[in-house]
Amino acid sequence: MCAHNPPCPTAEAPDREAARLCAHRPEQGWSLLCNGVFLFEDTGELLPDGRIVPPLRSLDLARAAA
């Protein structure tokens, strides 16, 4: 799917958010990456196969740091 050189990370890769933007709609709160991942402003993700990655919450991050 990606035509960049070097290719962007796949949707299954742990660094999938590093793929380049294909579309950016800040007024609607989402961006589409070239690997087919939709990123939402709340940090949630929708993967091309329909799986949902829930948003990270600041409370979750605080618990992880403790």
C-alpha positions in Angstrom: 0.0 0.0 0.0 2.9 2.4 0.8 4.8 3.8 -2.1 7.3 5.7 0.1 11.0 4.9 0.1 11.8 3.6 2.7 8.4 2.2 3.2 6.3 3.3 6.1 5.6 0.9 9.0 2.6 -1.4 8.4 -0.6 -1.2 10.3 0.5 -4.2 12.4 3.9 -2.7 13.3 4.4 -1.3 16.8 5.5 2.0 15.3 2.5 2.2 12.9 1.8 5.9 13.9 5.1 6.8 12.2 3.6 6.3 8.8 3.1 9.4 6.6 -0.2 11.3 6.5 -2.5 10.8 3.5 -5.3 12.9 4.8 -5.6 15.3 7.8 -9.0 16.6 9.0 -8.3 18.4 12.2 -11.7 20.0 12.2 -13.2 16.5 12.3 -10.5 15.1 14.7 -8.9 12.5 12.5 -6.0 11.7 10.2 -5.4 8.9 7.7 -2.0 7.4 7.5 -0.6 5.8 4.3 -0.7 2.3 6.0 -4.5 2.6 6.3 -4.6 3.5 10.0 -7.0 6.2 11.1 -5.7 8.3 14.0 -8.1 10.2 16.2 -7.4 13.3 18.2 -8.1 11.4 21.4 -5.2 9.1 20.5 -7.6 6.2 19.5 -7.0 4.3 16.3 -9.0 2.4 13.8 -6.9 -0.3 12.0 -7.6 -1.3 8.4 -8.9 -4.7 9.5 -11.5 -3.0 11.7 -9.8 -3.5 15.0 -10.0 -0.6 17.4 -7.1 0.7 19.5 -8.6 2.5 22.5 -7.4 6.0 23.3 -4.6 6.5 25.8 -5.8 8.4 28.8 -3.6 10.6 31.0 -4.7 8.5 34.0 -3.6 5.3 32.3 -0.2 7.0 31.6 0.1 8.1 35.2 -0.6 4.5 36.4 1.9 3.1 33.9 4.6 5.5 35.3 3.9 4.5 38.9 
